[in-house]
């Protein structure tokens, strides 16, 4: 879908309209450049400060920070203009390596002598002197280049031509995106190995690298056919085809992304068409049912550019949501060139524009970087028609940083490996809750109060990688046993008392017909006063495919668990976590569940199964199209006497609750729609005001959160910790002070922690 968004320029807005008022102070670095077609920011001399690099008409130059003294790197590399530059520290010495493209002749698409050139520049000992050019193979119409990190510390130079060889007006041979492997000795042309990265596009203008600190990097390329994604693995596909009636993408960047809540929401910014007038933001509107292919939304946030040619995204204002900076090089309808910053207004839910340079910069290229070390991104732009290079110093007062709830204190129990599940119970009878968790292919017991580790079990093929767990007295001897769910359900028998610390816990099988468990839930299903176990098969194959299962606890040692099917094959799509409670008020327990979808067909739903007294139970849908649905728990959230449902989308975004209106009607209400990856959920009266609150952790946002209920189902969001991920969360009194604390298994943060409730 394409949707123009209303843009209100900043001079029509009062400062109060923005959470932060953008304020920039311009400085002209060079008033006499010739074209300034390519711009880069990197540390050239190794002094710890980023310098400016420019591919000008005939010169490749750099400007030393902070005096901005100009130094010529190379001159007259070819008979035609320079066109692009790539600068990045590849060998970790604090000084950048440089490559450039030259011999700009876009109308000649066949002859590589008459069009295009690629040069690696060898630095002299004194980097203020002239560098040596190493000429590398190339395609005609060399246009843009970046350094890209590969596997195991390797690097490659990626070069993007404008056209395919022999291509005429975008027709003919596709563009060959070329990769140059950075050799140990780059000074010898013969040491450079080249490869063709991709040949999807027929006219390509620019691309962007998703930079990483260590691993291989993905990239996106804008062209006539739309946006091409080249994954870190090397797989390439057109992920956003050109929308009907449009002419493709010119400039393209990752972002404007959210940097706190909502990190997993994907956005791309583009200027369309090539040298176009529209500034566009792409976001995922939905998924194609059953195919898990994103349906892209196209929002035009400014249609008034004139030959837009410069674009970048970054959080210049400290709002937690990146802004967009765009520049154009031809006079617009008002007769002006310039640079604008676009800021997302969370309250109005729209983009607003703020002028950075009003008619003083005909932008060919721009970059964002913190050039003075004040922690704020500045803007650098180069203008061909205005013949200038400028820095716009960021003088904006940053928004107050993220406020964390002071009512919680974090304690780390263990750190070392990915941990998907943790549960607490008094394992040794000392009246203190100990912690069971699974990590590194083993099941562990951490004994309170000093969290001494006891190895309980080394997982084998089907029991290695326990993803969920429970503590439950299976054998009726008065102490908690450990139940694990992996590619089967098993339990470890607690020897009891002081022997619990010996690690000699006997292994028993509970259910071996399941090949993919994602939940083990303790609950009295049949109302006989004995806890049973509810589990699931989230795989779409096998004897119990796509089913939800109730395992009746054995009444005597040596007896098998009795299996009952709650959902017999009608819980497909990667069913996840479950909640047990009387949802229809008929006196027996019903079951709710969520299914995550991708890569499983038929997911992205929340449903509940009505206990009819027979097996299987009767399925009722709650919500479809909830991408990444995972967790759902029953509780009376609005104090009206019936059970509602709290839910989260742990493989998507959002926390919500379903209000029970009776008669099987459940009405959804959003609680925290942007939280990314809330893969765990718990309900408890966390503030002891006699209503149920909730807590979760956004594994993708690394954000622990609790939701304060006002008693009517209206929830206030409180962030607890901005440096924690999780797959599992439990609420219980860890310190015997009478209030519920939170226990968290940190999958991506590779730890087990608990948050002490200080209220």
ZAMARGU-4260 file (C-alpha; in steps of 0.2 Angstrom, whole numbers, plus 5000, padded with zeros to 4 digits):
<rodrens>
0) 5000/5000/5000 | 5006/5018/4997 | 5000/5031/5009 | 5006/5050/5008 | 5008/5056/5025
5) 5005/5075/5029 | 5021/5084/5032 | 5022/5100/5042 | 5038/5110/5041 | 5046/5115/5057
10) 5043/5133/5055 | 5025/5131/5056 | 5027/5121/5073 | 5030/5128/5090 | 5044/5120/5099
15) 5032/5111/5110 | 5027/5100/5095 | 5043/5091/5097 | 5049/5080/5111 | 5066/5088/5106
20) 5068/5104/5096 | 5081/5100/5083 | 5095/5113/5083 | 5110/5113/5072 | 5125/5126/5069
25) 5132/5125/5052 | 5151/5127/5048 | 5158/5128/5031 | 5173/5116/5030 | 5177/5120/5011
30) 5169/5134/5001 | 5177/5129/4985 | 5175/5111/4980 | 5170/5106/4962 | 5158/5092/4963
35) 5159/5082/4980 | 5150/5067/4973 | 5157/5055/4986 | 5159/5058/5004 | 5166/5047/5018
40) 5169/5048/5037 | 5183/5039/5045 | 5199/5041/5055 | 5213/5044/5043 | 5228/5048/5054
45) 5224/5036/5069 | 5221/5050/5082 | 5205/5043/5087 | 5194/5057/5079 | 5184/5054/5063
50) 5190/5064/5048 | 5181/5069/5032 | 5185/5062/5015 | 5179/5068/4998 | 5179/5062/4981
55) 5180/5078/4971 | 5181/5081/4953 | 5199/5077/4950 | 5205/5076/4968 | 5203/5063/4982
60) 5205/5073/4998 | 5204/5072/5017 | 5201/5085/5030 | 5209/5083/5047 | 5198/5084/5062
65) 5197/5097/5072 | 5206/5110/5062 | 5200/5103/5045 | 5216/5106/5036 | 5215/5099/5019
70) 5226/5086/5012 | 5227/5078/4994 | 5227/5059/4994 | 5227/5057/4975 | 5225/5068/4960
75) 5220/5065/4942 | 5218/5046/4944 | 5209/5046/4926 | 5204/5058/4913 | 5187/5060/4920
80) 5178/5064/4936 | 5180/5054/4952 | 5163/5047/4958 | 5164/5037/4974 | 5175/5033/4990
85) 5175/5019/5003 | 5185/5022/5019 | 5185/5010/5034 | 5198/5003/5046 | 5200/4985/5040
90) 5216/4979/5050 | 5212/4986/5067 | 5226/4999/5068 | 5215/5013/5070 | 5218/5020/5053
95) 5206/5018/5038 | 5209/5009/5022 | 5203/5019/5006 | 5196/5014/4989 | 5189/5025/4976
100) 5180/5024/4960 | 5183/5036/4945 | 5182/5039/4926 | 5164/5043/4928 | 5155/5041/4911
105) 5138/5034/4914 | 5133/5035/4895 | 5146/5022/4891 | 5141/5005/4897 | 5151/4994/4886
110) 5169/5000/4886 | 5178/4998/4903 | 5193/5009/4896 | 5181/5023/4893 | 5170/5021/4908
115) 5174/5017/4926 | 5189/5013/4936 | 5193/5006/4954 | 5208/5010/4964 | 5214/5004/4980
120) 5225/5018/4988 | 5241/5013/4997 | 5245/5025/5012 | 5262/5032/5014 | 5270/5033/5031
125) 5265/5051/5032 | 5247/5051/5027 | 5246/5069/5023 | 5256/5065/5008 | 5251/5058/4991
130) 5245/5040/4992 | 5249/5026/4978 | 5235/5020/4967 | 5233/5001/4964 | 5222/4999/4949
135) 5209/4985/4950 | 5198/4976/4937 | 5181/4984/4935 | 5164/4986/4926 | 5159/5001/4916
140) 5149/5014/4925 | 5157/5012/4942 | 5146/5022/4954 | 5146/5017/4972 | 5157/5007/4984
145) 5158/5001/5002 | 5169/4990/5013 | 5160/4975/5019 | 5165/4963/5033 | 5165/4945/5029
150) 5168/4929/5039 | 5183/4926/5051 | 5189/4943/5050 | 5190/4945/5031 | 5184/4960/5021
155) 5179/4964/5004 | 5176/4979/4994 | 5159/4980/4986 | 5157/4990/4970 | 5140/4994/4962
160) 5140/5000/4944 | 5125/5011/4938 | 5121/5000/4923 | 5124/4982/4917 | 5137/4980/4904
165) 5130/4986/4887 | 5114/4990/4896 | 5103/5004/4887 | 5091/5014/4898 | 5090/4999/4910
170) 5087/4986/4897 | 5099/4972/4893 | 5112/4964/4903 | 5110/4965/4922 | 5121/4975/4934
175) 5135/4964/4940 | 5139/4969/4959 | 5157/4965/4961 | 5166/4960/4977 | 5185/4962/4979
180) 5193/4951/4992 | 5205/4962/5003 | 5222/4953/5002 | 5236/4952/5015 | 5246/4963/5003
185) 5234/4975/4994 | 5248/4984/4985 | 5249/4971/4972 | 5235/4970/4959 | 5237/4952/4956
190) 5233/4948/4975 | 5215/4954/4973 | 5202/4941/4969 | 5185/4946/4963 | 5168/4938/4962
195) 5151/4942/4956 | 5140/4945/4971 | 5123/4947/4962 | 5115/4950/4945 | 5097/4954/4949
200) 5095/4972/4945 | 5096/4981/4928 | 5099/4999/4934 | 5106/5002/4952 | 5110/5018/4960
205) 5115/5016/4978 | 5117/5003/4992 | 5119/5002/5011 | 5129/4990/5023 | 5121/4984/5039
210) 5137/4986/5049 | 5142/4974/5063 | 5155/4973/5076 | 5162/4956/5072 | 5151/4945/5061
215) 5147/4945/5042 | 5137/4960/5035 | 5121/4960/5025 | 5117/4974/5013 | 5103/4982/5003
220) 5104/4989/4985 | 5091/5000/4977 | 5087/4999/4959 | 5074/4999/4945 | 5066/4983/4951
225) 5065/4988/4969 | 5076/4984/4984 | 5088/4969/4983 | 5094/4961/5000 | 5110/4952/5000
230) 5110/4942/5017 | 5126/4940/5027 | 5126/4922/5021 | 5127/4928/5003 | 5109/4924/4998
235) 5101/4938/4987 | 5083/4941/4983 | 5072/4956/4979 | 5063/4959/4995 | 5053/4975/4990
240) 5048/4974/4972 | 5045/4991/4964 | 5027/4997/4968 | 5015/4998/4953 | 5016/5014/4944
245) 5033/5018/4952 | 5050/5019/4944 | 5061/5010/4957 | 5073/5016/4970 | 5087/5029/4970
250) 5094/5031/4987 | 5092/5018/5000 | 5096/5016/5019 | 5093/5005/5033 | 5081/5013/5045
255) 5073/5024/5052 | 5073/5010/5066 | 5068/5010/5084 | 5083/5009/5095 | 5074/5004/5112
260) 5056/4997/5111 | 5053/4990/5094 | 5070/4985/5088 | 5064/4971/5078 | 5052/4982/5068
265) 5060/4983/5051 | 5061/5000/5041 | 5069/5006/5026 | 5071/5024/5019 | 5072/5028/5001
270) 5072/5042/4988 | 5062/5038/4973 | 5064/5037/4959 | 5082/5039/4955 | 5086/5057/4957
275) 5068/5058/4962 | 5056/5069/4972 | 5049/5057/4985 | 5056/5053/5002 | 5048/5036/5006
280) 5048/5024/5022 | 5045/5006/5020 | 5038/4995/5034 | 5030/4978/5036 | 5011/4980/5036
285) 5007/4961/5038 | 5012/4944/5032 | 5005/4934/5017 | 4994/4921/5025 | 5002/4904/5025
290) 5017/4910/5016 | 5026/4921/5029 | 5031/4934/5016 | 5030/4952/5022 | 5017/4964/5014
295) 5026/4980/5013 | 5018/4997/5017 | 5025/5012/5007 | 5023/5029/5016 | 5028/5045/5006
300) 5033/5057/5019 | 5039/5071/5007 | 5035/5073/4989 | 5043/5090/4987 | 5061/5085/4984
305) 5070/5090/4968 | 5083/5077/4962 | 5085/5070/4980 | 5102/5063/4980 | 5108/5062/4999
310) 5100/5051/5013 | 5105/5045/5030 | 5096/5038/5046 | 5101/5040/5064 | 5095/5045/5081
315) 5102/5063/5081 | 5090/5069/5095 | 5091/5054/5107 | 5073/5050/5105 | 5075/5031/5104
320) 5068/5032/5086 | 5080/5036/5072 | 5077/5052/5062 | 5079/5053/5043 | 5091/5067/5035
325) 5088/5070/5016 | 5095/5082/5004 | 5091/5087/4986 | 5102/5096/4973 | 5090/5105/4961
330) 5079/5120/4966 | 5062/5114/4972 | 5045/5122/4969 | 5050/5136/4980 | 5066/5138/4970
335) 5077/5131/4984 | 5090/5117/4987 | 5093/5111/5005 | 5094/5098/5018 | 5080/5092/5030
340) 5078/5082/5045 | 5062/5071/5048 | 5057/5067/5065 | 5044/5054/5071 | 5030/5062/5082
345) 5025/5048/5093 | 5009/5057/5099 | 5003/5062/5082 | 5010/5046/5074 | 5017/5056/5059
350) 5033/5062/5052 | 5037/5081/5054 | 5051/5090/5044 | 5064/5102/5050 | 5075/5112/5039
355) 5093/5110/5042 | 5099/5120/5027 | 5088/5132/5018 | 5095/5135/5001 | 5113/5134/5006
360) 5117/5116/5001 | 5113/5107/4985 | 5117/5090/4992 | 5126/5077/4982 | 5130/5066/4997
365) 5128/5067/5016 | 5134/5057/5031 | 5130/5056/5050 | 5144/5055/5063 | 5149/5061/5080
370) 5163/5073/5075 | 5167/5081/5092 | 5164/5067/5104 | 5149/5075/5113 | 5139/5059/5110
375) 5127/5067/5097 | 5127/5064/5078 | 5132/5078/5067 | 5128/5080/5049 | 5141/5082/5035
380) 5135/5086/5017 | 5144/5090/5001 | 5135/5101/4987 | 5140/5101/4969 | 5130/5116/4963
385) 5134/5126/4979 | 5152/5120/4978 | 5154/5118/4997 | 5157/5105/5011 | 5148/5109/5027
390) 5147/5101/5045 | 5130/5104/5054 | 5135/5103/5072 | 5121/5095/5083 | 5117/5108/5097
395) 5100/5100/5101 | 5097/5096/5119 | 5095/5077/5120 | 5079/5070/5126 | 5080/5063/5144
400) 5086/5045/5143 | 5076/5030/5146 | 5069/5030/5164 | 5070/5014/5173 | 5058/5009/5188
405) 5068/5011/5204 | 5057/4998/5212 | 5067/4983/5207 | 5085/4977/5211 | 5094/4965/5199
410) 5103/4950/5205 | 5113/4939/5194 | 5113/4920/5198 | 5123/4913/5184 | 5131/4919/5168
415) 5139/4909/5154 | 5128/4902/5140 | 5111/4904/5132 | 5098/4899/5144 | 5080/4896/5138
420) 5071/4891/5155 | 5072/4894/5174 | 5061/4889/5188 | 5062/4890/5207 | 5057/4878/5221
425) 5065/4873/5238 | 5075/4858/5232 | 5084/4853/5248 | 5071/4858/5261 | 5080/4873/5269
430) 5064/4884/5265 | 5073/4894/5253 | 5069/4894/5234 | 5083/4886/5224 | 5084/4889/5205
435) 5083/4875/5191 | 5089/4880/5174 | 5095/4873/5158 | 5110/4879/5148 | 5125/4872/5138
440) 5115/4856/5135 | 5114/4852/5154 | 5101/4854/5168 | 5107/4863/5183 | 5102/4867/5201
445) 5108/4883/5209 | 5107/4882/5228 | 5101/4897/5238 | 5108/4908/5245 | 5125/4908/5237
450) 5119/4899/5221 | 5131/4885/5222 | 5129/4875/5206 | 5125/4857/5205 | 5125/4848/5188
455) 5109/4837/5188 | 5109/4830/5170 | 5119/4830/5154 | 5107/4831/5140 | 5108/4818/5126
460) 5101/4819/5108 | 5083/4821/5113 | 5085/4829/5130 | 5099/4841/5125 | 5093/4859/5124
465) 5079/4860/5136 | 5068/4874/5131 | 5055/4875/5145 | 5054/4867/5163 | 5043/4865/5178
470) 5046/4860/5196 | 5033/4848/5202 | 5032/4834/5215 | 5030/4820/5203 | 5032/4805/5215
475) 5023/4812/5230 | 5038/4812/5242 | 5036/4830/5247 | 5050/4837/5237 | 5050/4846/5220
480) 5057/4836/5205 | 5063/4844/5189 | 5053/4842/5173 | 5061/4847/5156 | 5054/4849/5139
485) 5066/4847/5123 | 5063/4834/5110 | 5053/4824/5123 | 5047/4827/5140 | 5057/4820/5154
490) 5059/4822/5173 | 5073/4821/5186 | 5069/4813/5202 | 5075/4823/5218 | 5083/4812/5230
495) 5078/4824/5244 | 5085/4834/5258 | 5104/4836/5258 | 5106/4823/5244 | 5099/4836/5232
500) 5116/4844/5232 | 5124/4828/5226 | 5118/4829/5208 | 5112/4811/5208 | 5095/4814/5201
505) 5087/4799/5192 | 5081/4801/5175 | 5063/4796/5169 | 5054/4798/5153 | 5037/4806/5154
510) 5032/4807/5135 | 5044/4801/5121 | 5031/4802/5107 | 5034/4821/5106 | 5048/4827/5095
515) 5047/4846/5099 | 5041/4853/5115 | 5039/4871/5118 | 5029/4872/5135 | 5028/4861/5150
520) 5014/4868/5162 | 5009/4861/5179 | 4991/4862/5183 | 4976/4851/5190 | 4967/4848/5174
525) 4954/4835/5181 | 4951/4844/5197 | 4956/4829/5208 | 4969/4839/5219 | 4984/4832/5210
530) 4995/4842/5199 | 4996/4836/5181 | 5007/4841/5166 | 5001/4850/5150 | 5013/4850/5136
535) 5013/4852/5117 | 5020/4845/5100 | 5024/4860/5090 | 5031/4851/5075 | 5020/4848/5060
540) 5025/4829/5059 | 5026/4814/5070 | 5013/4804/5079 | 5007/4819/5089 | 5009/4833/5076
545) 5002/4850/5080 | 4994/4844/5096 | 4992/4849/5114 | 4993/4836/5127 | 4988/4833/5145
550) 4999/4820/5154 | 4990/4813/5170 | 5003/4811/5184 | 5006/4793/5188 | 4998/4787/5204
555) 5012/4775/5209 | 5031/4773/5205 | 5034/4764/5189 | 5018/4768/5181 | 5017/4778/5164
560) 5010/4795/5162 | 4993/4793/5155 | 4991/4804/5139 | 4975/4814/5134 | 4974/4824/5118
565) 4967/4842/5121 | 4970/4847/5104 | 4972/4833/5091 | 4981/4841/5076 | 4972/4857/5076
570) 4986/4867/5085 | 4997/4870/5070 | 5008/4884/5066 | 5021/4882/5079 | 5011/4881/5095
575) 5020/4889/5110 | 5016/4893/5128 | 4999/4888/5136 | 4988/4894/5150 | 4976/4884/5160
580) 4960/4891/5168 | 4941/4891/5168 | 4938/4903/5153 | 4919/4899/5151 | 4914/4899/5169
585) 4907/4881/5169 | 4918/4875/5183 | 4931/4865/5174 | 4948/4870/5167 | 4950/4876/5149
590) 4967/4879/5139 | 4973/4894/5129 | 4988/4894/5117 | 4998/4904/5105 | 5007/4899/5089
595) 5021/4909/5082 | 5020/4905/5063 | 5036/4907/5053 | 5043/4894/5048 | 5028/4884/5052
600) 5012/4886/5041 | 4996/4891/5048 | 5002/4901/5064 | 5001/4918/5070 | 4985/4915/5081
605) 4979/4914/5099 | 4965/4901/5102 | 4957/4892/5117 | 4951/4875/5119 | 4935/4872/5129
610) 4935/4857/5141 | 4919/4848/5135 | 4923/4833/5146 | 4928/4823/5131 | 4945/4822/5121
615) 4950/4831/5111 | 4942/4848/5117 | 4933/4861/5107 | 4944/4874/5098 | 4939/4893/5098
620) 4949/4906/5089 | 4954/4922/5099 | 4964/4931/5086 | 4972/4928/5069 | 4986/4938/5061
625) 4995/4941/5077 | 5013/4938/5070 | 5024/4928/5082 | 5010/4924/5094 | 5018/4914/5109
630) 5012/4917/5127 | 4995/4918/5135 | 4989/4917/5153 | 4972/4918/5161 | 4968/4930/5175
635) 4954/4942/5180 | 4962/4958/5174 | 4947/4969/5176 | 4940/4963/5192 | 4923/4958/5185
640) 4924/4940/5191 | 4928/4930/5175 | 4945/4925/5168 | 4953/4936/5155 | 4969/4932/5145
645) 4985/4941/5145 | 4996/4938/5129 | 5012/4942/5120 | 5020/4940/5103 | 5037/4933/5107
650) 5042/4930/5089 | 5035/4947/5084 | 5030/4963/5093 | 5017/4967/5106 | 5009/4963/5123
655) 4990/4963/5124 | 4975/4957/5134 | 4959/4949/5129 | 4944/4955/5139 | 4931/4941/5143
660) 4914/4948/5139 | 4905/4931/5141 | 4897/4920/5129 | 4914/4915/5122 | 4918/4933/5116
665) 4935/4940/5120 | 4939/4958/5115 | 4958/4962/5112 | 4966/4978/5120 | 4984/4983/5116
670) 4996/4986/5131 | 5013/4988/5124 | 5012/4986/5105 | 5030/4990/5101 | 5039/4979/5113
675) 5050/4967/5102 | 5051/4948/5106 | 5041/4947/5123 | 5044/4928/5123 | 5039/4926/5141
680) 5025/4931/5152 | 5019/4931/5170 | 5005/4937/5180 | 5005/4942/5199 | 5000/4956/5211
685) 5017/4964/5209 | 5013/4980/5218 | 5002/4972/5231 | 4986/4982/5227 | 4975/4967/5226
690) 4974/4966/5207 | 4984/4956/5194 | 4999/4965/5186 | 5010/4957/5172 | 5028/4956/5168
695) 5039/4951/5152 | 5055/4954/5144 | 5057/4959/5126 | 5071/4947/5120 | 5075/4958/5105
700) 5074/4975/5114 | 5084/4968/5129 | 5070/4976/5139 | 5062/4969/5155 | 5045/4977/5159
705) 5031/4976/5171 | 5013/4982/5168 | 5004/4990/5182 | 4986/4986/5182 | 4974/5000/5189
710) 4961/4986/5193 | 4951/4989/5178 | 4963/4982/5165 | 4971/4998/5161 | 4990/4995/5162
715) 5004/5007/5165 | 5021/5002/5157 | 5036/5002/5168 | 5053/4998/5161 | 5064/4988/5174
720) 5080/4984/5164 | 5087/4989/5147 | 5101/4976/5147 | 5092/4960/5149 | 5084/4947/5136
725) 5074/4932/5141 | 5065/4916/5135 | 5057/4913/5152 | 5050/4923/5167 | 5042/4917/5183
730) 5035/4927/5198 | 5038/4921/5215 | 5044/4927/5232 | 5063/4924/5231 | 5068/4933/5247
735) 5053/4928/5259 | 5048/4946/5261 | 5030/4943/5256 | 5030/4951/5239 | 5033/4943/5222
740) 5049/4945/5213 | 5054/4940/5196 | 5065/4926/5190 | 5072/4927/5172 | 5081/4915/5160
745) 5091/4925/5149 | 5093/4917/5132 | 5102/4931/5122 | 5110/4939/5137 | 5116/4922/5142
750) 5112/4922/5161 | 5099/4919/5175 | 5094/4933/5185 | 5081/4938/5198 | 5074/4955/5201
755) 5070/4959/5219 | 5054/4968/5222 | 5058/4983/5233 | 5040/4989/5235
</rodrens>
